[in-house]
């Protein structure tokens, strides 16, 4: 039965986390904002200053001007991500991995902060790709972003693949583009077998990614939602915490660390 109260104490959250053995953390922009990264959809975010309809995948592929402008936007995003530092929420997920309790981190974020926060790359499923890589649309070659950033800085506004001269694009999922091959299927499979799903910093409005917590709940896993605003799944959650991600998970981690201390 769902709890009707919105709690701020970490004790109930800590109890659920301590008894679980296969935790899926489903994360959204609310985790990254606490590291100083603006939510793309919030006031002042990228999509409040640019029209997303101008930057669909099909337009990116077919229009040099769209690609030029998109790379200019990406440079702004990439600089902010490089400067960001993982917060207590990222470290808490790494803590649960160290304790052998992490099934996966399924994330909508593209900043790589989960890996930098200590979670093994193999345990992070990036449903919307990553801004830290660049992929060639012709040969499929995938490279780190830094060398391409150097070319952009040097004035190459439309970088192309050095192997085949194909169009390069950031490794993020664009509007109208499919999710990375197999990512959703892998996330759904893990969600079906987890024994706790914790939504962290997501309003659960971007689909199909937002279906993952529902898949876990339908399979019988308790659902915890840590988000400062309401979500469509609040009514079926075992626990809803209206606190910032770093505050809630950071406090739960400290409580569990203290309980485990000799």
Phi, psi and omega in degrees: 000130181296143173283139182272345184267148173262115189260152174247344177290139179282353190296314180293320176297315180299320180296314178298317180293321184288331181272346181279152179241340180224087185266131168254122171262125177251116190241149179228195188300334181298336175287318184285329181298331179284353171258011176094006180267128181290140172295127183305328187264354183277171177301128182089348178286172185306313187277002168270348181249345178228153179273116180304331182295342179279350189232042174287163179300318182295322178289323178300316183291325191260353190226117180300321182294321177297316179298318180299314181291323180295318177297325178295318176295317181298326178297321177296314180296315184297319179299318179294320181292322179296328182277343184288152181236136178304146180251188185297331178293316177299316182293327179295320179294323175295324177300317180288330173295316179300328180275002178076020184256355187269121172276317178185155164255116177257117189234146171270352185279153187240015192262352180072011184289334176296315179293317178294336178278356173117356177281135180299135181307324181292344179259006178250122177254111184265095186296332181251020178078198181218141177280356185270357177238161173231139182236143175272129182282350178264303185261351178080003180298132180245129183228159174297154185287328189306313179297326178290323177298322178297321178293320177298316180297326181282357176110002178278090187284342179230072184295140178237163183295131179284346179273315187229001182067021177283169178289131174264145173220153174302153183283017178268157178278123180269165176301131180085006181252148178291154173294159178308141185306120175082353185294311181295318181298318179295316180298318180295320180297316179293321179299324181293338183249004180281163176247007172196132175241124182244112175276127184231111173070033177229137175275357175059045179245347180265115180254157007277355184307318186293352177286341186300310178300324178295323177298317178297315180296319179296332179276358175106000180282137172300145182245128175246134178239118176249101183200144184282346178234167183293153175231162179295345183256008180304322186290341180253003182282146173288333182206133175239126182242116180266067179220159173301149184303313183295325179293308184293308182288326177298316179294319179297319179298315180297319179297318180290324175298317180295321181293331182273347182291141181290000000 
